[in-house]
Amino acid sequence: FFVLCHSLLQLTQLMISGYLKSSISTVEKRFGLSSQISGLLAAFNEVGNVSLILFVSYFGSRVHRPRMIGYGALLVATAGLLMALPHFISEPYRYDHSSSDNRSLDFEASLCLPTTMAPASALSNGSCSSHTETKHLTMVGIMFAAQTLLGIGGVPIQPFGISYIDDFAHHSNSPLYIGILFGITTMGPGLAYGLGSLMLRLYVDIDRMPEGGINLTPKDPRWVGAWWLGFLISSGLVVLASSPYFFFPREMPKEKHEFHFRRKVLASAASTASKGEDLSSQHEPLKKQAGLAQIAPDLTLVQFVKVFPRVLLRNLRHPIFLLVVLSQVCTSSMVAGMATFLPKFLERQFSITASFANMLLGCLTIPLVIVGIMMGGVLVKRLHLSPVQCSALCLLGSLLCLLFSVPLFFIGCSTHQIAGITQDLGAQPGPSLFPGCSEPCSCQSDDFNPVCDTSAYVEYTTPCHAGCTGRVVQEALGKSQVFYTNCSCVAGNGTVPAGSCESACSRLVLPFIVLFSLGAGLASITHTPSFMLILRGVKKEDKTLAVGMQFMLLRVLAWMPSPVIHGSAIDTTCVHWALTCGRRAVCRYYDHDLLRNRFIGLQFFFKSGSLVCFTLVLAILRQQSREASTRTTVKSSELQQL
């Protein structure tokens, strides 16, 4: 029952942490954040986690572990509620900030009108008082605080849960229990992206819709989905999953019997002589966060802090440990960037909705990663791979992943022509068919209500910039379509539909995500064999601490900086920024070729780093194997001479 409860708790905990990544582009649009800031926000939960993991590991069995897990889960639920709080204390979303009444005035403010006839709201840059800026900073600050709390709350959940299971389960059942635990837990990110796909189909202000509704669809670039609703649902699930922990005892009676089917499997195993050693090696990698206290349970906290740096330095001087951890840092950096920004990349590169991008990631990429992790474990177990063979498997997985990444550089399209923006990117010359056609209009440069001239495949940031003076709404099949008429920048003063131009690359999204997912699945094959390299490459007394240090190094060197690095790279490809009160806010348009080359290039760089590290590991292990065989040969020859 504890295994079942803990599996559900860790699954719901990962839903909260993964849900932000599924809605990162939506949060950017809602609060005017750059990708660098949103990447920092996504990684900020690691700050709270890393700052306390060492002390929590020390306390180990010194506390009432089930209750500590329950308290941590309540902190995680509180963090989820805090993440949703900015929605309730902010004003309703205005998808055209030139007017406070979206439905009745947004089209008037964005049409081509002489200066004397333009609405006053269209001529202003909005309310940019110090109060507005302070409120914006407060919203962002609340989300950063929530992410920190999420990291702190997650600290005791996995280490205490795994150690509790291992302490009171039968030694033969413990690996099975922990395998079940991780099997269910790994579904959390997939469910998070699935939840994001559902929630982002709903309008952000579904709880306070304006009278008469809105004239937006999820395909509109100004659409903002109900990002906050997923946090409320996930938090409620965490609270439900945490309630049993306050009723578990501090210590359980030790389980006395193993499962019969488990006994049969073990009895049919080829090597039963080293059964105890094999079992410990099976579940030690799974207990990577199970705590560092096991190295010296009788040490005081001060002694524990003193001994930690010495063991850390000793392991870092071990070449196999260092190279394997560096390879895992590269792989984790690739995964962290992918999990945070791949949905946004797909949205921009292939002009698909945020909901569809999340569905692709949750239904294809995440399952293939899980299959890859399982396949790596099965290969290590079934084939009884030696350290040299484990490193060869890791090298093969990294190489195939790298090869699958090469075609991704060429799957995509250039940015279509956007009047006044893309003429400097090598697109067709001239902002429109009729230069100066919108000069008589009082167009605001920071308005955003895109329209598309489908005949010339030119996009304008507002109907005003297209020289449109009229607006009509056509009803068809129960849906309303907005058109702008009498557009002086369109041939024959034609009509243009509202919304951005459709991408010519939309059909390429499936080949792209299939190749990307296959590469991610191949990279995940290295997960288990790389753990085995660490466990078999360090001293026996350092195993637990080495795995704990590996976990900390991955967080500090990969999961914390990687989203910020990817976000900064994405920001450098922006060609048109939205301005809020004179400051740079969210990016409206990207150079698609540059975006693809830099995002995939970063992924390629980290994959190459992992490949190089595993190559060096294989070379060192082969050298050590040759030296060992030489020593054995020399000793046998000496014995024969004697």
C-alpha atoms as one frame of an Amber mdcrd trajectory, in Angstrom:
protein
   0.000   0.000   0.000   2.868   2.354   0.736   4.390   1.626  -2.696   1.045
   2.404  -4.331   0.650   5.658  -2.376   4.203   6.746  -3.073   3.923   5.972
  -6.774   0.819   8.152  -7.042   2.417  10.943  -5.001   5.581  11.074  -7.102
   3.490  10.952 -10.268   1.382  13.946  -9.198   4.490  15.800  -7.981   6.072
  15.413 -11.428   2.807  16.597 -12.989   3.167  19.953 -11.197   6.841  20.407
 -12.070   6.275  19.240 -15.656   3.117  21.262 -16.213   4.977  24.591 -16.214
   7.188  23.333 -19.047   4.104  22.368 -21.044   2.682  25.907 -20.760   5.919
  27.914 -20.879   5.101  29.771 -24.133   1.648  30.639 -22.797   3.079  32.061
 -19.562   5.523  34.100 -21.670   2.665  35.675 -23.643   0.476  36.257 -20.598
   3.127  38.054 -18.529   5.441  39.401 -21.224   8.503  37.269 -20.439  11.511
  36.552 -22.615  12.602  32.945 -23.138  15.644  33.564 -20.946  13.451  34.600
 -18.001  10.981  31.773 -18.577  13.883  29.306 -18.741  15.179  30.640 -15.441
  11.680  30.279 -13.981  11.426  26.669 -15.160  14.808  25.829 -13.601  14.286
  27.700 -10.336  12.741  24.750  -8.508  16.191  23.134  -8.626  17.547  25.970
  -6.443  15.309  25.061  -3.510  15.960  21.366  -4.032  19.763  21.468  -4.241
  20.066  23.856  -1.284  18.481  21.325   1.088  19.054  17.867  -0.393  22.328
  17.312   1.502  20.761  18.026   4.906  17.662  15.967   4.189  19.921  13.102
   3.134  21.777  13.404   6.444  18.638  13.188   8.568  17.640   9.942   6.807
  15.937   7.663   9.335  16.334  10.137  12.205  12.855  11.599  11.542   9.314
  10.308  11.014   9.736   9.760   7.276   6.089   9.279   6.197   5.036  12.499
   7.956   7.985  14.400   6.456   6.893  13.142   3.037   3.363  14.347   3.771
   4.591  17.796   4.839   6.757  18.029   1.733   3.793  17.086  -0.457   1.673
  19.823   1.139   4.448  22.319   0.330   4.399  21.082  -3.277   0.607  21.566
  -3.421   0.983  25.059  -1.922   3.585  25.852  -4.602   1.111  24.772  -7.283
  -1.558  27.059  -5.849   0.952  29.929  -5.702   1.793  29.372  -9.375  -1.879
  29.887 -10.239  -2.288  32.922  -7.946  -1.106  35.568 -10.492  -4.114  34.740
 -12.651  -6.558  35.683  -9.889  -4.859  38.895  -8.748  -4.137  40.233 -12.233
  -6.530  42.036 -14.528  -8.271  40.092 -17.318  -6.078  39.337 -20.325  -6.317
  41.955 -23.071  -5.222  40.493 -26.367  -5.109  43.973 -27.928  -3.788  46.302
 -25.233  -5.019  49.376 -27.081  -8.430  48.933 -25.515  -9.851  47.698 -22.241
 -12.939  46.342 -24.036 -11.532  43.704 -26.364 -14.682  42.822 -28.213 -16.076
  46.236 -29.026 -13.028  48.417 -29.580 -10.007  46.307 -30.503 -10.839  46.378
 -34.209 -11.419  50.165 -34.167  -8.054  50.802 -32.557  -6.223  48.659 -35.109
  -7.935  49.932 -38.292  -6.533  52.541 -40.639  -8.014  55.843 -39.440  -6.729
  59.388 -39.859  -5.006  60.762 -36.784  -7.915  63.073 -35.981 -10.363  60.143
 -36.032  -8.257  57.572 -34.152  -9.495  56.557 -30.702  -7.565  58.118 -27.891
  -6.729  54.700 -26.517  -5.006  53.816 -29.771  -2.637  56.757 -29.527  -1.383
  55.975 -26.084   1.169  53.420 -25.040  -1.111  52.146 -22.306  -0.856  52.855
 -18.635   2.838  52.710 -17.751   2.818  53.983 -14.199   5.205  52.727 -11.554
   2.238  50.819 -10.083   1.888  48.841 -13.329   5.548  47.867 -13.335   5.446
  46.988  -9.636   2.428  44.765 -10.224   4.202  43.012 -13.087   7.277  42.366
 -10.946   5.024  41.082  -8.158   3.410  38.524 -10.483   6.779  37.272 -11.698
   8.151  37.270  -8.136   5.239  35.126  -6.934   5.971  32.536  -9.630   9.682
  32.439  -8.756   8.796  32.017  -5.064   6.384  29.211  -5.983   9.089  27.425
  -7.973  11.507  27.690  -5.042   8.854  26.276  -2.706   8.191  23.478  -5.202
  11.859  22.488  -5.039  11.952  22.602  -1.237   8.754  20.555  -0.922  10.060
  17.890  -3.285  13.278  17.314  -1.286  12.010  14.696   1.229   9.537  12.898
  -1.038  11.712  10.602  -3.135  14.704   9.990  -0.791  12.594   9.224   2.267
  10.110   7.145   0.277  12.735   4.916  -1.310  14.674   4.419   1.936  11.411
   3.620   3.802  10.535   0.947   1.222  14.038  -0.497   1.276  14.188  -0.626
   5.080  10.971  -2.579   5.632  10.491  -4.595   2.440  11.871  -8.109   2.056
  15.333  -7.824   0.478  14.131  -9.820  -2.546  11.024  -7.664  -3.027  12.709
  -4.281  -2.612  14.007  -4.026  -6.224  10.582  -5.044  -7.513   8.841  -2.402
  -5.388  11.278   0.302  -6.445  10.933  -0.767 -10.080   7.141  -0.427  -9.809
   7.609   2.956  -8.138   9.794   4.327 -10.926   7.673   2.730 -13.641   4.560
   4.585 -12.465   6.479   7.779 -11.680   7.920   8.096 -15.192   4.386   8.580
 -16.527   4.178  11.912 -14.660   5.802  14.127 -17.342   3.666  12.526 -20.061
   0.504  13.219 -18.063   1.711  16.800 -17.454   1.993  17.453 -21.200  -1.357
  15.752 -21.762  -2.962  17.977 -19.126  -1.316  21.003 -20.730  -2.735  19.988
 -24.103  -6.262  19.932 -22.640  -6.015  23.119 -20.551  -4.478  25.284 -23.271
  -7.496  24.684 -25.484  -9.540  26.719 -22.993  -9.340  30.515 -22.967  -7.282
  31.985 -20.132 -10.180  33.973 -18.666 -12.707  31.180 -18.850 -13.754  32.105
 -15.303 -14.418  35.767 -16.223 -15.333  35.868 -19.902 -16.387  39.266 -21.311
 -20.000  39.695 -22.380 -20.541  38.319 -25.841 -17.433  36.148 -25.751 -14.190
  36.645 -27.668 -13.172  36.598 -31.315 -10.085  34.439 -30.875  -9.309  30.815
 -31.709  -6.422  28.674 -30.415  -4.669  29.198 -33.786  -4.524  32.960 -33.260
  -1.007  34.048 -32.124  -2.659  36.212 -29.442  -4.477  33.222 -27.913  -3.588
  32.491 -24.297  -4.872  29.228 -22.834  -5.995  28.483 -19.272  -2.431  27.809
 -18.046  -3.433  28.283 -14.403  -6.132  25.603 -14.370  -3.634  22.750 -14.659
  -1.832  23.915 -11.518  -5.085  23.835  -9.540  -5.908  20.317 -10.760  -2.379
  19.012 -10.080  -2.303  20.612  -6.617  -5.604  18.978  -5.704  -4.254  15.595
  -6.797  -1.099  16.092  -4.704  -3.185  16.910  -1.615  -5.248  13.738  -2.117
  -2.106  11.639  -2.639  -0.421  13.086   0.466  -3.224  12.378   2.957  -2.347
   8.707   3.710   1.200   9.613   4.793   0.031  11.120   8.065  -1.322   7.689
   9.093   1.688   5.504   8.269   3.801   4.446  11.284   7.332   5.659  11.820
   8.530   2.051  11.442   6.797  -0.864   9.764   7.191  -4.544  10.662   9.860
  -6.007   8.388   8.305  -7.895   5.476   8.991 -11.617   6.020   8.067 -13.232
   2.714   8.963 -12.625  -0.878   6.464 -12.955  -3.713   6.227 -16.466  -5.130
   6.561 -15.341  -8.729   9.574 -13.311  -7.695  11.138 -16.415  -6.115  10.559
 -18.404  -9.317  12.217 -15.739 -11.431  15.220 -15.661  -9.121  15.424 -19.442
  -9.035  15.637 -19.592 -12.810  18.342 -16.938 -13.004  21.687 -18.072 -14.269
  23.850 -16.740 -11.455  22.269 -17.353  -8.097  25.519 -17.586  -6.172  25.922
 -13.844  -6.001  22.236 -13.221  -5.465  22.627 -10.762  -2.617  25.235  -8.719
  -4.459  23.126  -8.656  -7.636  20.079  -7.466  -5.745  21.964  -4.625  -4.132
  23.399  -3.579  -7.491  19.894  -3.630  -8.960  18.338  -1.221  -6.561  21.315
   0.974  -5.712  21.060   2.986  -8.938  17.368   3.438  -8.288  18.205   4.763
  -4.836  20.230   7.602  -6.309  18.334  10.086  -4.171  17.829   7.782  -1.225
  20.222   9.772   0.849  23.825  10.147   1.799  23.325   9.323   5.437  23.933
   5.633   4.847  27.672   6.275   4.541  27.928   7.126   8.219  24.638   6.982
  10.120  26.350   7.694  13.450  28.109  10.894  12.349  26.984  14.229  13.716
  25.795  16.837  11.231  29.103  18.749  11.528  31.139  15.574  10.931  28.896
  14.682   7.997  29.465  18.099   6.376  33.218  17.739   6.914  33.494  14.263
   5.385  31.402  15.112   2.320  33.982  17.330   0.474  36.761  14.759   0.971
  34.724  11.938  -0.562  33.539  14.293  -3.335  37.115  15.183  -4.325  38.209
  11.558  -4.141  35.468  10.514  -6.564  36.000  13.476  -8.889  39.629  12.397
  -9.287  38.360   8.999 -10.474  38.426   9.246 -14.317  35.497   6.866 -14.958
  33.248   8.582 -12.415  34.143  12.041 -13.749  33.660  11.160 -17.434  30.376
   9.293 -16.883  28.976  12.169 -14.816  30.066  14.645 -17.526  28.333  12.531
 -20.166  25.186  12.446 -18.034  25.437  16.210 -17.559  25.453  16.613 -21.352
  22.504  14.228 -21.789  20.534  15.865 -18.968  21.225  19.322 -20.429  19.812
  18.139 -23.733  16.732  16.674 -22.025  16.164  19.784 -19.859  16.264  22.081
 -22.893  14.005  19.755 -24.855  11.439  19.413 -22.063  11.267  23.174 -21.508
  11.309  24.615 -25.017  10.500  21.892 -27.549   6.739  22.677 -27.443   7.473
  26.359 -28.067   9.908  25.458 -30.862   7.254  23.339 -32.571   4.684  26.126
 -32.214   6.926  28.684 -33.880   8.642  26.513 -36.469   5.547  24.724 -37.780
   2.717  27.146 -36.828   0.841  24.633 -34.668  -1.118  25.342 -31.496   0.397
  24.986 -28.023  -2.172  22.273 -27.305  -1.110  20.161 -30.303   2.600  20.629
 -29.519   2.051  19.331 -25.979   0.058  16.392 -27.279   2.911  15.388 -29.608
   5.438  15.554 -26.789   3.248  13.724 -24.271   2.077  10.995 -26.656   5.257
  10.321 -28.629   8.487  11.736 -27.191   7.968  10.930 -23.488   6.775   7.327
 -24.111   9.784   6.631 -26.360  12.124   7.976 -23.670  10.503   5.644 -21.112
  10.868   2.703 -23.524  14.538   3.612 -24.041  15.229   3.646 -20.292  13.519
   0.271 -19.882  15.356  -1.203 -22.861  18.712  -0.107 -21.462  17.928  -1.799
 -18.150  16.748  -4.995 -19.868  19.911  -5.196 -22.002  22.154  -4.766 -18.968
  20.224  -7.384 -17.000  19.644 -10.005 -19.700  23.091  -9.852 -21.310  24.977
  -9.451 -17.988  27.018  -6.634 -19.511  30.485  -5.948 -18.161  31.695  -2.340
 -17.632  33.391  -2.372 -21.052  30.195  -3.634 -22.686  28.114  -1.056 -20.776
  30.328   1.744 -22.080  30.078   0.317 -25.620  26.261   0.293 -25.333  26.310
   3.908 -24.107  28.595   4.875 -26.998  26.311   3.188 -29.528  23.187   4.871
 -28.113  24.851   8.300 -28.152  26.145   7.818 -31.703  22.745   6.781 -33.085
  21.085   9.692 -31.252  23.579  12.075 -32.865  22.954  10.634 -36.342  19.183
  11.053 -35.941  19.781  14.735 -35.089  21.497  15.635 -38.381  18.344  15.699
 -40.591  16.590  17.980 -38.070  18.699  20.920 -39.254  16.983  20.730 -42.655
  13.346  20.084 -41.637  11.684  23.485 -41.524  10.946  26.665 -43.474  12.220
  30.226 -43.455  10.154  32.974 -41.859   7.449  34.145 -44.231   7.371  37.799
 -45.285   6.158  40.148 -42.557   5.655  43.729 -43.693   8.276  46.035 -42.210
  10.084  43.262 -40.310  11.508  40.496 -42.489  12.819  42.458 -45.473  16.229
  42.478 -43.796  16.283  38.669 -43.441  16.631  37.965 -47.147  12.901  37.739
 -47.786  11.229  39.335 -50.771  12.113  43.033 -50.994   9.726  45.674 -49.818
   7.350  45.678 -46.855   4.300  45.404 -49.099   3.118  45.520 -52.680   2.463
  49.243 -52.336   5.176  51.020 -50.300   3.818  53.840 -48.151   0.248  52.549
 -48.453  -0.320  52.784 -44.693   1.398  56.141 -44.131  -1.898  58.121 -43.862
  -2.991  55.778 -41.064  -2.244  56.413 -37.394  -0.820  52.952 -36.752   0.686
  52.139 -33.378   3.935  50.214 -33.662   3.316  48.192 -30.491  -0.190  46.970
 -31.449  -0.516  43.316 -32.423  -3.508  42.000 -34.356  -1.972  40.120 -37.315
  -3.672  39.718 -40.687  -2.522  37.796 -43.757  -2.618  38.771 -47.421  -3.065
  35.225 -48.716  -2.539  36.176 -52.386   0.945  37.640 -51.820   1.667  35.587
 -48.664   2.515  38.739 -46.694   1.640  39.209 -43.040   0.896  42.567 -41.400
   1.133  43.105 -37.658  -2.235  44.905 -37.609  -5.046  45.685 -40.105  -3.905
  49.287 -39.829  -0.494  48.420 -41.267  -2.313  46.725 -44.160  -4.300  49.944
 -44.721  -7.663  48.320 -43.903 -10.607  50.578 -43.073 -13.471  48.104 -42.578
 -14.276  44.895 -40.718 -16.837  42.175 -41.301 -17.639  38.948 -39.474 -18.820
  35.959 -41.469 -20.618  33.022 -39.842 -19.996  29.565 -41.275 -20.689  26.149
 -39.740 -21.255  27.703 -36.340 -17.895  29.498 -36.378 -17.230  33.172 -36.962
 -14.394  34.346 -39.223 -13.189  37.968 -39.090 -12.174  39.755 -42.313 -10.790
  43.249 -42.817 -11.816  45.132 -45.937 -10.706  48.009 -48.145  -7.021  47.311
 -47.465  -4.881  49.764 -49.438  -1.753  47.579 -49.119  -3.495  44.626 -50.776
  -3.922  44.323 -54.547  -7.241  45.789 -55.638  -7.979  47.165 -52.147  -8.827
  43.596 -51.243  -9.906  41.781 -48.117  -7.638  39.955 -45.659  -8.553  37.397
 -42.969  -7.566  37.892 -39.346  -4.705  35.797 -38.016  -1.175  34.927 -39.034
  -0.321  33.317 -42.349  -0.357  29.528 -42.356   3.097  27.956 -42.405   4.125
  26.031 -45.492   5.909  23.624 -43.135   2.968  22.432 -41.047   3.053  19.051
 -42.789   6.682  18.543 -41.703   5.937  18.558 -37.984   5.271  14.799 -37.850
   8.551  13.742 -39.565  10.413  16.179 -37.306   8.913  14.962 -34.019   9.316
  11.286 -35.032  13.040  11.752 -35.730  13.486  13.868 -32.598  11.654  11.319
 -30.429  13.624   8.381 -31.837  16.857  10.234 -31.070  15.689  10.965 -27.509
  14.708   7.314 -27.050  18.123   6.123 -28.244  19.863   8.575 -25.899  17.804
   7.298 -22.953  19.143   3.761 -23.515  22.365   5.014 -21.880  20.558   5.767
 -18.592  20.905   2.425 -16.798  24.306   1.291 -18.184  25.843   4.645 -17.265
  24.620   4.189 -13.685  26.190   0.740 -13.622  29.505   2.246 -14.760  29.456
   4.533 -11.729  28.464   1.803  -9.286  31.167  -0.564 -10.547  33.806   2.108
 -10.929  33.994   3.573  -7.409  34.968   2.073  -4.078  32.328  -0.024  -2.375
  32.143   2.280   0.638  31.657   5.301  -1.646  28.819   3.899  -3.775  25.895
   5.538  -1.992  27.649   8.858  -1.652  28.908   8.733  -5.257  25.378   8.271
  -6.614  24.107  11.063  -4.338  26.872  13.371  -5.566  26.080  12.431  -9.141
  22.463  13.456  -8.573  23.551  16.821  -7.130  26.026  17.497  -9.955  23.353
  16.766 -12.563  21.034  19.284 -10.923  23.683  21.982 -10.523  25.418  21.550
 -13.903  22.500  20.485 -16.136  18.940  20.953 -14.875  19.578  24.442 -13.476
  21.581  26.159 -16.268  20.311  24.322 -19.363  16.820  25.943 -19.620  18.432
  29.375 -19.210  21.027  28.593 -21.902  18.356  27.357 -24.321  16.115  30.344
 -23.540  18.956  32.805 -24.144  19.774  31.133 -27.473  16.112  31.351 -28.528
  15.985  35.056 -27.608  18.921  35.814 -29.929  16.792  34.688 -32.897  13.957
  37.153 -32.236  13.350  39.765 -34.954  10.404  41.632 -33.422   9.841  42.214
 -29.710   6.626  43.376 -28.098   7.192  46.442 -25.928   5.458  46.957 -22.606
   6.013  50.352 -20.978   9.179  50.779 -23.029  10.729  47.483 -21.932  11.252
  44.396 -24.060   8.568  41.803 -23.322   7.575  38.697 -25.286   8.928  37.973
 -28.768   6.354  38.259 -31.566   8.387  36.905 -34.497  11.512  34.768 -34.826
  13.932  34.131 -37.667  12.884  30.506 -38.186  16.111  29.371 -39.849  18.217
  30.868 -37.076  15.866  29.478 -34.418  16.106  25.976 -35.873  19.878  26.077
 -36.284  20.521  27.363 -32.759  18.011  25.182 -30.923  18.962  21.980 -32.766
  22.609  23.102 -32.695  22.551  23.305 -28.891  20.990  19.855 -28.718  23.640
  18.574 -31.142  26.416  20.133 -29.038  25.285  18.371 -25.846  24.822  15.060
 -27.681  28.342  15.386 -29.107  29.727  16.050 -25.621  28.077  12.887 -24.328
  29.497  10.890 -27.244  33.040  12.166 -26.611  32.823  11.313 -22.891  31.587
   7.768 -23.531  34.344   7.291 -26.139  36.963   8.221 -23.546  35.311   5.945
 -20.953  35.437   3.010 -23.387  39.104   3.723 -24.220  40.089   3.885 -20.532
  38.179   0.718 -19.613  39.735  -1.196 -22.522  43.173  -0.015 -21.462  42.489
  -1.112 -17.878  41.178  -4.464 -19.132  44.320  -5.033 -21.207  46.544  -4.109
 -18.258  44.618  -6.486 -15.986  44.908  -9.341 -18.475  48.635  -8.644 -18.866
  49.131  -8.775 -15.101  47.168 -12.035 -14.952  49.321 -13.531 -17.718  52.541
 -12.488 -15.993  51.400 -13.936 -12.670  50.380 -17.251 -14.270  53.723 -17.524
 -16.079  55.597 -16.826 -12.840  53.605 -19.536 -11.066  54.382 -21.998 -13.845
  58.113 -21.210 -13.553  57.951 -21.817  -9.802
